[in-house]
Amino acid sequence: MVKSTKPKLLERDAFREAVFLRDNNLCVICKSEAKDAHHILERRLFSDGGYYINNGSSLCSSCHIKAEMTTLSVQEIREACGIAEKDKVLPEHLYDDQIYDK
């Protein structure tokens, strides 16, 4: 399977702003006020830091903890953000046909 070209890598502050803007400053899970721009897949898995809008989600503090603990799955978070399977962002060394958690 051919991987699509990665979207633009953002700086940390631009990542946060873009994710919050896309998600209307609301937690994508419970719709309360967003407090954190969460990396859907751990940013340390990316050689470039993973600051891609499709690797981000707006979460409240409570939902952020659930995401970090993997109580909320990567797939649930992507779906809540409206990120299509074809638009997901993966680190170079991960396979497109596998399911990963944070």
C-alpha positions in Angstrom: 0.0 0.0 0.0 1.4 3.4 -0.9 1.4 6.0 1.9 0.2 9.4 1.1 2.3 12.5 1.6 2.3 13.8 5.1 0.6 17.0 5.8 2.6 20.1 6.9 4.5 19.8 10.1 3.5 22.5 12.5 5.3 24.3 15.3 4.0 23.4 18.8 1.9 26.6 19.3 0.6 26.4 15.7 -0.4 22.8 16.3 -2.4 23.7 19.4 -4.1 26.6 17.7 -4.9 24.5 14.5 -6.3 21.6 16.5 -8.4 23.8 18.8 -9.7 25.7 15.7 -10.7 22.5 13.9 -12.5 21.2 17.0 -14.2 24.5 17.9 -12.3 24.7 21.2 -14.4 21.8 22.5 -13.3 18.4 23.7 -14.0 16.0 20.8 -15.2 13.3 23.2 -17.5 15.0 25.8 -18.0 18.5 24.1 -16.8 20.4 27.2 -14.2 23.2 26.9 -11.0 21.9 25.5 -7.9 22.3 27.7 -5.3 20.2 25.9 -4.1 19.6 22.4 -3.5 15.8 22.6 -1.1 13.9 20.3 -3.2 10.9 19.1 0.0 8.9 18.6 2.8 9.7 20.9 4.9 12.5 19.5 8.2 10.7 20.5 7.3 8.0 17.9 7.8 10.6 15.2 11.4 11.5 14.2 10.1 15.1 13.6 7.9 15.4 16.8 4.6 14.6 15.2 3.0 18.0 15.3 0.6 17.3 12.4 -3.0 18.5 12.7 -4.3 14.9 12.0 -2.2 13.6 14.9 -4.0 16.0 17.3 -7.2 16.3 19.1 -8.8 18.8 21.5 -9.5 17.2 24.8 -10.7 18.4 28.3 -8.5 17.4 31.2 -10.5 14.4 32.1 -10.7 13.0 28.6 -7.0 13.7 28.1 -6.1 11.5 31.1 -8.3 8.7 29.5 -6.5 9.1 26.2 -3.1 9.0 27.9 -4.1 5.8 29.8 -5.5 4.4 26.5 -9.0 4.1 27.9 -9.9 6.1 24.8 -8.5 4.3 21.8 -6.6 6.0 18.9 -9.5 5.0 16.6 -12.1 6.5 18.9 -10.3 9.8 19.1 -9.7 9.9 15.3 -13.3 9.2 14.7 -14.4 11.9 17.2 -12.1 14.4 15.3 -13.5 13.4 11.9 -10.1 12.2 10.7 -10.7 9.6 8.0 -8.7 6.5 7.9 -7.0 7.6 4.6 -6.0 10.9 6.4 -4.4 9.5 9.5 -0.8 10.3 10.2 1.7 7.6 11.2 5.4 7.6 12.1 7.6 6.4 9.2 8.3 3.0 10.9 4.7 2.0 11.6 2.5 0.1 9.2 -0.6 1.5 7.7 -2.6 -1.7 8.0 -2.0 -2.2 11.7 -4.0 -0.8 14.7 -1.9 1.0 17.3 -2.6 2.6 20.7 -1.0 5.8 21.9 
